[in-house]
Amino acid sequence: MIIHTDRSAHQHPVGSEITPLSAYRNRRQWMLGAMALGAAGAWSPQRAVAQGVDRPGRLSPISSVPSSVPGARTVEKPTSYRDATTYNNYYEFGTDKSDPARLADKLKTRPWSVSIEGLVGKPGTYDLERLLRLAPMEERIYRLRCVEGWSMVIPWVGYSLAALIREVQPLGSAKYVEFFTLADPDTMPGLRSNVLQWPYVEALRLDEANHPLTLLAFGMYGEMLPNQNGAPLRLVVPWKYGFKSGKSLVRIRFTEKQPATSWNMAAPREYGFYSNVNPNVPHPRWSQATERRIGDDGGLLARRRKTEMFNGYEPQVGQLYAGMDLRRFY
């Protein structure tokens, strides 16, 4: 940040105007972490336009390299940045799709830390800078399918959650991983509603969490995550309905027993623990056989697409559920 003063150019600054060395080092640490790999030329307005970004450079750029994980980069056209950042489910800010973009600006994402708890060898508090440095950043172009029947294609930036799991060393008794979203009544007006119990909680089986496609995301479209999309870090599980991908994570807990999750507690007939995208298992109030891609020409009248099993990621993740009754374990 540049601070302009009325002091003439030939005068030296007084001591109170000089950034303390410790603050400078902390700022430099953050900038290095945000850039991750530090690749020169990784961000440019031209690249932004090519990815469909209509407001390039609005947030801090975050470097990444294309992912080599099988299935991690769909060839489908990405949803526009505007659509992806203004049409969101984030009930902590309200139940209308436009509420998060309108109200999430008050969310304070610095400083930030995540508490690692439960059945792990290395529990503790991991600050954001440490998490940013834990593994190389990759770009993953994932489909996102929501249970309401709409979908997007988003270029995420992050690394496989498995890197963090290896770092914290789960015990042999750990079978599940639980994720907690921030619940701050001062910045999240949606917490005043009783639509869910707060904080928002999601969970995965440990083998699901360890799958290479399960992403710990810090950015999208080459920028740090916007607040309304789950800043400063969130989960992205591309073969499950969107509500499984917890946002603005503050706690991760490893457990032996299957945890209770927010939507499953609120409406167990409608939202199962697994919540894999499955066109053959309808929601009690609507079909899941088709979906509407946000941004398609025609808007609400656009031709609907057929929903793919596991959101199109069946070749990569189908073996996780071999032998399971997917109507029972929905």
C-alpha positions in Angstrom: 0.0 0.0 0.0 1.3 3.5 -0.9 0.7 6.2 1.7 0.7 9.8 0.3 1.5 12.6 2.7 1.9 16.3 2.3 5.6 16.1 3.1 7.8 17.6 0.3 9.9 15.2 -1.7 13.2 16.3 -0.3 12.3 15.6 3.3 13.1 12.3 5.0 10.3 10.3 6.7 10.1 10.4 10.5 10.4 7.1 12.4 6.6 6.8 12.9 6.1 6.7 9.1 8.5 3.8 8.5 7.0 0.3 8.3 8.4 -1.8 11.2 10.8 -4.5 10.1 8.6 -7.2 11.6 5.5 -6.0 9.7 7.5 -5.8 6.5 8.7 -9.4 7.0 5.1 -10.6 7.7 3.8 -8.8 4.6 6.6 -10.3 2.5 5.9 -13.7 3.9 2.2 -13.4 2.9 3.0 -12.2 -0.6 5.4 -15.1 -1.1 2.8 -17.5 0.1 0.1 -16.1 -2.0 2.2 -16.4 -5.1 3.0 -20.0 -4.1 5.4 -21.1 -6.9 6.4 -17.5 -7.8 6.2 -18.3 -11.5 6.9 -15.2 -13.6 4.1 -14.2 -15.9 1.6 -16.6 -14.5 -1.1 -13.9 -14.4 -2.0 -11.4 -17.1 -5.2 -9.7 -18.3 -4.9 -11.8 -21.5 -4.9 -15.0 -19.5 -7.9 -13.7 -17.6 -9.9 -13.0 -20.7 -9.0 -16.4 -22.1 -10.5 -18.0 -19.0 -13.7 -15.9 -19.2 -12.8 -13.5 -16.3 -14.5 -10.2 -16.8 -12.9 -8.4 -13.8 -9.2 -9.4 -14.0 -6.9 -8.4 -11.2 -9.7 -7.7 -8.7 -8.0 -9.9 -6.1 -4.4 -10.9 -5.4 -3.1 -13.2 -8.2 -2.1 -16.7 -7.1 0.4 -18.7 -9.2 -0.3 -22.3 -10.2 0.6 -25.0 -12.7 -1.8 -27.2 -14.6 -2.7 -30.3 -12.6 -1.5 -33.8 -13.8 -4.1 -35.5 -11.6 -6.3 -37.6 -14.0 -9.7 -36.0 -14.6 -8.7 -32.7 -12.9 -9.0 -30.5 -16.0 -12.3 -30.7 -17.9 -12.2 -29.3 -21.5 -15.5 -27.6 -21.0 -15.7 -23.8 -21.2 -15.4 -22.2 -17.8 -18.3 -20.3 -16.4 -17.8 -16.5 -16.4 -16.1 -15.0 -13.4 -19.1 -12.8 -12.9 -21.6 -15.7 -12.8 -19.3 -17.8 -10.6 -19.0 -15.0 -8.0 -22.5 -13.6 -7.9 -24.6 -16.8 -8.0 -23.7 -18.7 -4.8 -25.0 -20.8 -2.0 -23.5 -19.5 1.3 -26.3 -19.5 3.8 -24.2 -17.8 6.5 -24.8 -14.6 4.4 -28.4 -15.4 3.4 -30.4 -17.9 1.4 -30.8 -15.9 -1.8 -28.2 -16.6 -4.5 -27.2 -13.0 -4.6 -26.8 -12.5 -0.9 -23.2 -13.7 -0.5 -21.9 -11.3 -3.2 -23.8 -8.4 -1.6 -23.0 -9.2 2.1 -19.7 -11.1 2.3 -17.4 -8.1 2.0 -17.4 -7.7 5.8 -15.8 -11.2 6.2 -12.3 -10.8 7.7 -9.9 -13.3 6.1 -6.7 -12.0 7.6 -5.3 -13.2 9.9 -6.7 -16.8 9.5 -5.9 -20.2 10.9 -7.3 -23.7 10.9 -7.4 -25.9 14.0 -6.5 -29.6 13.3 -8.1 -31.8 15.9 -9.0 -35.3 16.8 -7.2 -38.6 15.8 -4.0 -37.2 14.4 -0.4 -37.4 15.3 0.2 -33.6 14.8 -2.8 -31.6 16.0 -2.5 -27.9 16.3 -3.2 -24.5 14.8 -2.1 -24.1 11.2 -2.0 -20.5 10.0 -2.9 -19.6 6.4 0.7 -18.9 5.4 1.8 -22.3 6.5 -1.1 -23.9 4.6 -0.3 -22.0 1.5 3.3 -23.3 1.5 2.4 -26.9 2.2 2.2 -28.1 -1.4 2.6 -26.6 -4.9 -0.5 -24.9 -6.2 -2.3 -26.4 -9.2 -5.1 -25.3 -11.4 -8.0 -27.7 -11.5 -10.9 -27.0 -13.9 -13.8 -28.8 -12.1 -17.5 -29.1 -12.8 -19.6 -28.0 -9.8 -23.1 -29.5 -9.5 -25.6 -28.3 -6.9 -28.5 -30.3 -5.5 -31.0 -27.6 -6.8 -30.2 -28.6 -10.3 -27.7 -26.0 -11.5 -24.0 -26.4 -12.4 -20.9 -24.4 -13.3 -17.3 -25.1 -14.5 -14.7 -23.3 -12.4 -10.9 -23.1 -12.6 -9.9 -23.6 -9.0 -6.4 -23.1 -7.5 -5.1 -25.3 -4.7 -3.7 -28.7 -4.0 -5.0 -32.1 -3.1 -6.3 -32.3 0.5 -4.2 -35.4 0.8 -1.1 -33.2 1.2 -2.5 -31.7 4.4 -3.7 -35.2 5.6 -0.2 -36.5 5.2 1.2 -33.6 7.1 -1.0 -34.1 10.2 -0.5 -37.9 10.3 -3.9 -39.4 11.0 -4.0 -42.3 13.5 -5.0 -45.8 12.4 -8.3 -45.3 14.2 -9.3 -42.3 12.1 -12.0 -43.1 9.5 -13.7 -39.8 8.8 -12.7 -36.1 8.4 -15.0 -33.4 9.6 -14.9 -29.8 8.3 -16.2 -26.7 10.1 -17.0 -23.4 8.5 -16.5 -20.1 10.3 -19.6 -18.9 12.2 -19.1 -15.2 13.0 -22.4 -13.3 13.9 -20.7 -10.0 13.5 -20.0 -10.5 9.8 -22.4 -13.2 8.8 -26.1 -12.0 9.0 -27.4 -15.4 7.9 -26.5 -16.9 11.2 -29.6 -15.2 12.6 -31.8 -17.6 10.7 -32.7 -21.1 12.0 -32.5 -22.8 8.6 -29.5 -24.8 9.8 -27.6 -25.4 13.0 -24.4 -23.3 13.2 -21.5 -23.7 12.6 -21.9 -25.4 9.2 -20.4 -28.9 9.3 -19.5 -31.3 6.5 -17.6 -34.5 6.5 -16.0 -37.1 4.2 -14.8 -40.7 4.7 -11.0 -40.7 5.0 -10.5 -42.4 1.7 -12.7 -39.8 0.0 -10.7 -37.0 1.6 -7.5 -38.6 0.5 -8.6 -39.0 -3.1 -6.4 -36.9 -5.4 -9.4 -35.0 -6.9 -10.4 -33.7 -3.4 -9.1 -30.2 -3.4 -8.1 -27.7 -0.7 -8.8 -24.5 -2.7 -7.3 -21.1 -2.0 -8.2 -19.5 -5.3 -10.2 -19.5 -8.5 -9.6 -17.9 -12.0 -6.0 -17.3 -11.0 -6.9 -15.1 -8.1 -7.3 -15.6 -4.3 -10.8 -16.8 -3.4 -13.5 -14.0 -3.2 -15.2 -13.9 0.2 -18.5 -15.1 -1.3 -16.8 -18.2 -2.7 -15.4 -19.4 0.6 -12.2 -17.3 1.3 -9.6 -17.8 2.3 -9.7 -21.6 1.9 -12.4 -24.1 1.2 -13.0 -27.7 0.2 -13.9 -28.7 -3.4 -15.2 -32.3 -3.9 -16.2 -32.4 -7.6 -18.1 -35.6 -7.7 -20.5 -34.6 -4.8 -23.2 -32.0 -4.7 -21.9 -28.6 -3.9 -23.0 -28.3 -0.3 -20.4 -31.0 0.6 -17.6 -28.6 -0.2 -17.3 -26.5 3.0 -16.3 -22.9 2.8 -14.1 -20.6 4.9 -12.7 -23.5 7.0 -11.6 -22.9 10.5 -11.5 -26.5 12.0 -10.7 -29.9 10.6 -11.3 -32.9 12.9 -10.4 -36.6 12.4 -12.9 -39.1 13.9 -13.5 -42.8 14.2 -17.3 -42.5 13.9 -19.3 -41.0 11.1 -20.0 -37.3 12.0 -23.3 -35.6 11.8 -23.4 -33.1 9.0 -25.5 -29.9 8.8 -27.9 -30.7 5.9 -28.3 -34.3 6.9 -29.3 -33.1 10.4 -31.7 -30.5 9.0 -33.4 -32.8 6.4 -32.1 -36.4 6.6 -34.6 -37.6 3.9 -33.3 -35.1 1.4 -29.6 -34.9 2.1 -27.6 -38.1 2.8 -24.1 -38.2 4.2 -22.5 -39.2 0.9 -24.5 -36.9 -1.4 -22.7 -38.2 -4.5 -24.1 -36.7 -7.8 -26.5 -39.5 -8.9 -29.1 -38.9 -11.7 -30.8 -42.1 -10.6 -31.6 -41.0 -7.1 -34.1 -38.1 -7.1 -34.3 -35.5 -4.4 -37.7 -35.9 -2.7 -38.9 -32.7 -4.2 -37.3 -32.7 -7.7 -35.5 -34.9 -10.2 -31.7 -35.0 -10.4 -31.7 -36.5 -14.0 -30.9 -33.1 -15.6 -29.2 -29.9 -14.8 -29.0 -26.3 -16.0 -25.5 -24.9 -16.7 -25.3 -21.3 -15.3 -24.3 -18.9 -18.1 -25.7 -21.0 -21.0 -27.5 -19.0 -23.7 -31.2 -18.9 -22.9 -30.9 -18.4 -19.1 -33.7 -20.2 -17.3 -35.1 -21.4 -20.6 -31.8 -23.0 -21.8 -31.9 -26.6 -22.8 -31.1 -28.8 -19.7 -28.2 -31.2 -19.8 -28.2 -34.8 -18.6 -26.7 -35.3 -15.2 -23.7 -37.6 -15.3 -23.0 -40.2 -12.6 -20.6 -38.8 -10.0 -20.8 -35.5 -12.0 -18.7 -37.1 -14.8 -15.9 -38.3 -12.5 -17.0 -42.0 -12.3 -13.8 -43.3 -13.9 -11.8 -41.7 -11.2 -13.9 -42.2 -8.1 -16.4 -45.1 -8.8 -14.1 -47.6 -7.1 -14.6 -45.8 -3.8 -18.2 -47.1 -3.7 -17.8 -50.6 -5.1 -20.4 -52.9 -3.7 -22.4 -50.1 -2.0 -26.1 -49.6 -2.4 -26.1 -46.0 -3.7 -29.8 -45.6 -3.1 -29.4 -46.5 0.5 -26.1 -44.6 0.9 -27.3 -41.5 -1.0 
